Amino acid sequence: MRLLIAAVGKAKAGPEQELFRQYCRRLTPPPILKEVEEKRPLSGAQLKAREAELLLAVIPDGAKVVALDERGRDLGSVEFAGKLRDWRDGGAQDIAFVIGGADGHGDAVRDRADLLLSFGRLTWPHMLVRALLAEQLWRAHSILTGHPYHRA
């Protein structure tokens, strides 16, 4: 099963990017990161719609889509791992995790998502969300394989 992270914005060197890379390196194969960015100065609604188009364009056909959204479901790590296992065991070839821009996701992403997932009601910097997601992917892997990283 391949993992893809589609994100608005280009990562800059720094501790958030290094933490993201650290967790991605633990996964085999590591998640593929696709960064998208709209350069034109668009209004809030237009920008969200355009970012949604760009994000959806990099998602493989047939992929399960998880949109990171503050209004999404608040899953525990074991439940998240179980969701990934169920998709894997159900034959999913690709799972795409989608991180929107500063104004959130456009309706097209929310409509396409198989799961809206929240990392809590707090607002997180988008580059830190990448690291949080990578850590949870590693944690899910450790839960599913019996690795001692997760100690619940």
Secondary structure, DSSP 8 states (H G I E B T S, - for coil): -EEEEEEES---SSHHHHHHHHHHHHSSS--EEEEE---S---HHHHHHHHHHHHHHTS-TT-EEEEEEEEEE---HHHHHHHHHHHHHTT--EEEEEE-BTTB--HHHHHH-SEEE-S-SS---HHHHHHHHHHHHHHHHHHHHT-TT---
